[in-house]
Amino acid sequence: MATAKRNISRRVRFSYVTSTVSMTLVLFLLGAIGFIMANLFTTTKRMRESVTMIVELKESLSEAERDSVAVRLAESDMVASLKFVSKEEKLADEEFKRVFAVDIEGILGENPLPDSYDVTLSALSSNKEGLERFADEARKIEGVAHVTYPQNFIEEMHSSLDVMQFIMVVFGGALLIVSFVLLNNTVRLAVYSQRELINTLKAVGATKWFIIRPFVGRSALQGFLAGIIASLLLGGALYALDYVVPGLGAFPRWEEAGFFAATIVALGVIVAVICTLPVVNRFVNMKSNKIYLY
């Protein structure tokens, strides 16, 4: 009898260890997917906001008139930021000097370059019609001479980024479903290993909630421990990657790392509880003579 109890106890402990390890690996995978997708969307957003539109101004505008143009431009949601660039700054720019390699002002007797605003476009520039409408409105502003922007480049860039995001969303969603199925099966097996205990508790008249409560509590604890271990593994992997490739910047800021860790732990607890409840409830409601047929 004592040997049988020890065997059962050993099986239960092994089941919990196995399920905890499985949950840890699944949460690590989910955390890695989430981190990659978050960085992808952050990077694509930064790329979308890296395109500049040049708004050239007419000659002899006063400072007040230039400020009025800036205010009109900044009213649009298409504008992420703007910067005034004087014609003197353009002429003194080292890259400009290197490209032309001549004294333009000395040859022409004046600086032919116009004052302008460098308008950094927002992510809304992915809307082709909206961008063209904004460009037309900018040209109509009093004091604006010309508006130029790399239209073909913007269209190709946004199209490529949209395809990339779609592929990552589909890939991430597929892995999320697979991970959830694996986690659900892991919890099922852990509960299944204790079907005899559930049947015994039913036989002695234990209430439904009395039987379910410890299983839910243990699953929540498993999810919590698995989440912590998965967070440490993911953090260690990112730190090691950042150490091996310093310029990559793989390891996030500490506040972001804390947010990811808390999310993984919370996800582990929530998913473990959600997967446990229906399985335990099924065994509790199942007839004693069919519990071994499940």
C-alpha positions in Angstrom: 0.0 0.0 0.0 2.8 2.4 1.0 4.7 1.5 -2.2 1.6 2.3 -4.3 1.2 5.6 -2.6 4.8 6.5 -3.2 4.4 5.5 -6.9 1.3 7.7 -7.2 3.0 10.6 -5.5 6.1 10.2 -7.7 3.9 10.2 -10.8 2.1 13.3 -9.7 5.3 15.2 -9.0 6.8 14.1 -12.3 3.6 15.2 -14.0 3.8 18.7 -12.4 7.5 19.1 -13.2 6.9 18.0 -16.8 3.9 20.3 -17.3 5.8 23.2 -15.7 8.8 22.7 -18.0 6.5 22.5 -21.0 4.6 25.6 -20.0 8.0 27.4 -19.6 9.1 26.5 -23.1 5.8 27.6 -24.6 5.8 30.9 -22.7 9.4 31.4 -23.8 8.3 30.9 -27.4 5.4 33.3 -27.0 7.6 35.9 -25.3 10.1 35.7 -28.1 7.4 36.0 -30.8 5.9 39.0 -28.9 9.2 40.7 -28.6 10.1 40.2 -32.2 6.7 41.5 -33.4 6.8 44.5 -31.0 10.3 45.4 -32.4 9.1 44.9 -35.9 6.2 47.3 -35.6 8.4 49.8 -33.8 11.0 49.6 -36.6 8.4 49.8 -39.4 6.8 52.8 -37.7 10.2 54.5 -37.4 10.9 53.8 -41.1 7.5 55.2 -42.1 8.3 58.4 -40.2 11.8 58.8 -41.7 10.7 60.2 -45.1 11.2 64.0 -45.6 9.2 66.4 -47.8 10.9 69.6 -48.8 8.8 72.7 -48.8 10.7 75.5 -50.5 9.7 79.1 -49.6 9.5 82.1 -51.8 12.2 84.8 -51.7 12.2 87.7 -49.2 9.7 86.2 -46.7 9.7 87.8 -43.3 10.2 85.8 -40.2 6.5 86.2 -39.3 5.5 84.9 -42.8 7.8 81.9 -42.4 6.3 81.1 -39.0 2.8 81.3 -40.5 3.8 78.7 -43.1 5.2 76.5 -40.3 1.9 76.8 -38.4 -0.1 75.9 -41.4 2.0 72.8 -42.2 2.0 71.6 -38.5 -1.8 71.6 -38.5 -1.8 68.4 -40.7 -1.6 64.9 -39.2 0.7 64.1 -42.0 3.5 66.0 -40.3 5.5 64.3 -37.6 8.0 67.2 -37.2 9.4 70.1 -39.3 12.6 72.0 -39.3 13.5 75.4 -40.9 16.6 75.3 -43.1 18.0 78.6 -44.3 19.7 79.0 -47.6 22.9 79.9 -45.8 22.8 76.6 -43.9 22.3 74.7 -47.2 25.3 76.5 -48.8 27.5 75.8 -45.8 26.6 72.1 -45.7 29.7 69.9 -46.1 27.8 67.3 -48.1 26.6 70.0 -50.5 30.1 71.3 -50.9 31.5 67.8 -51.5 28.9 67.1 -54.2 29.2 70.3 -56.2 32.9 71.1 -55.3 32.5 74.7 -56.6 31.9 78.1 -55.1 28.4 78.6 -56.4 27.9 82.0 -54.6 31.2 83.2 -56.0 30.3 82.2 -59.5 26.7 83.5 -59.5 27.4 86.5 -57.2 24.5 85.4 -54.9 23.1 82.4 -53.1 20.5 80.8 -55.4 19.3 78.3 -52.9 15.9 78.9 -51.3 14.9 78.8 -47.6 12.8 75.7 -46.9 11.2 73.5 -44.3 12.2 69.9 -44.0 8.9 68.2 -43.2 9.3 64.7 -41.6 6.1 62.8 -42.6 4.2 60.7 -40.1 3.1 57.1 -40.6 -0.1 58.4 -42.2 2.0 59.1 -45.4 1.3 55.4 -46.3 -2.1 56.7 -47.5 -1.2 57.8 -51.1 -4.3 59.9 -51.7 -3.9 61.6 -48.3 -0.3 62.4 -49.0 -1.0 63.8 -52.4 -3.8 65.9 -50.9 -1.5 67.2 -48.2 1.1 68.1 -50.9 -1.5 70.0 -52.9 -2.6 71.9 -49.8 1.0 72.8 -48.9 1.6 74.2 -52.4 -1.4 76.5 -51.9 -0.1 78.0 -48.7 0.9 81.7 -49.1 4.7 81.9 -49.3 5.4 78.4 -50.5 7.2 78.1 -53.9 7.7 74.4 -54.4 6.9 71.1 -52.7 9.0 68.0 -53.5 9.0 64.5 -52.0 10.2 61.0 -53.2 6.7 59.7 -54.2 7.8 56.5 -55.8 10.1 55.6 -53.0 7.4 56.3 -50.4 4.9 54.0 -52.2 7.4 51.2 -52.6 8.6 51.5 -49.0 5.1 51.4 -47.5 4.1 48.6 -49.8 7.0 46.5 -48.7 6.5 47.3 -45.0 2.8 46.3 -45.3 3.7 43.0 -46.8 6.3 42.4 -44.1 3.9 43.2 -41.3 1.2 41.0 -42.8 3.6 38.0 -43.1 4.7 38.5 -39.5 1.1 38.8 -38.2 0.1 35.6 -39.9 3.3 33.8 -38.8 2.9 35.1 -35.2 -0.8 34.2 -35.1 -0.1 30.6 -36.3 2.6 30.2 -33.7 0.3 31.6 -31.1 -2.4 29.1 -31.9 0.1 26.2 -31.9 1.5 27.4 -28.6 -1.9 27.6 -27.0 -2.8 24.1 -28.2 0.5 22.7 -26.8 -0.1 24.5 -23.5 -3.7 23.3 -23.3 -2.6 19.7 -23.9 0.1 20.0 -21.3 -2.5 21.1 -18.7 -4.9 18.4 -19.8 -2.2 15.7 -19.2 -1.4 17.1 -15.8 -5.0 16.9 -14.7 -5.6 13.6 -16.4 -2.8 12.1 -14.2 -4.9 12.9 -11.2 -8.3 11.6 -12.4 -8.2 8.9 -9.7 -8.0 11.5 -7.0 -10.9 13.4 -8.5 -12.9 10.2 -8.6 -12.1 9.5 -4.9 -13.0 13.0 -3.8 -16.4 12.6 -5.6 -17.0 9.3 -3.9 -16.6 10.8 -0.4 -19.0 13.6 -1.2 -16.7 16.5 -1.9 -18.4 19.5 -3.5 -17.6 20.5 -7.0 -15.8 23.7 -6.0 -13.8 21.9 -3.3 -12.4 19.6 -6.0 -11.7 22.3 -8.6 -10.2 24.9 -6.3 -6.8 23.1 -5.5 -6.3 22.3 -9.2 -6.9 25.9 -10.2 -4.5 27.1 -7.5 -1.8 24.7 -8.5 -2.2 25.6 -12.2 -2.0 29.3 -11.3 1.2 28.6 -9.4 2.6 26.5 -12.2 1.8 29.3 -14.7 3.4 31.9 -12.3 6.6 29.8 -11.9 6.8 29.0 -15.7 6.3 32.7 -16.5 9.2 33.8 -14.2 11.5 31.1 -15.6 10.5 31.9 -19.2 11.1 35.6 -18.6 14.6 34.9 -17.1 15.4 32.7 -20.1 14.2 35.2 -22.6 16.0 38.1 -20.8 19.2 36.0 -20.7 19.0 35.1 -24.4 18.5 38.8 -25.3 21.3 39.9 -23.0 23.7 37.3 -24.5 22.7 38.3 -28.0 23.3 42.0 -27.2 26.7 41.0 -25.7 27.7 39.0 -28.8 26.4 41.7 -31.2 26.7 45.0 -29.3 25.4 47.1 -32.2 22.2 45.1 -32.5 20.5 46.6 -29.4 18.6 43.4 -28.7 18.2 43.9 -25.0 15.4 46.4 -24.3 15.3 49.2 -21.7 14.8 47.9 -18.2 11.2 49.3 -18.0 10.3 47.6 -21.2 12.0 44.4 -20.0 9.9 44.6 -16.8 6.7 45.1 -18.8 7.5 42.0 -21.0 8.3 39.9 -18.0 5.1 40.9 -16.2 3.1 40.2 -19.4 4.6 36.7 -19.7 4.0 35.9 -16.1 0.4 37.1 -16.3 -0.2 35.2 -19.5 1.2 32.0 -17.9 -1.2 32.3 -15.0 -4.3 33.3 -17.1 -3.8 30.6 -19.7 -3.0 27.9 -17.1 -6.2 28.7 -15.2 -8.3 28.9 -18.4 -7.0 25.6 -19.6 -7.5 23.9 -16.3 -11.1 24.8 -15.5 -12.9 23.0 -18.3 -10.7 19.9 -18.0 -11.3 19.5 -14.2 -14.9 20.4 -14.7 -15.3 17.6 -17.2 -13.7 15.0 -14.9 -15.9 16.2 -12.0 -19.1 15.8 -14.0 -18.0 12.5 -15.6 -19.5 9.3 -14.3 -17.1 7.2 -12.2 -17.3 4.2 -14.4 -16.2 6.2 -17.5 -13.4 8.2 -16.0 -10.9 5.6 -17.1 -12.2 5.7 -20.7 -11.3 9.4 -21.2 
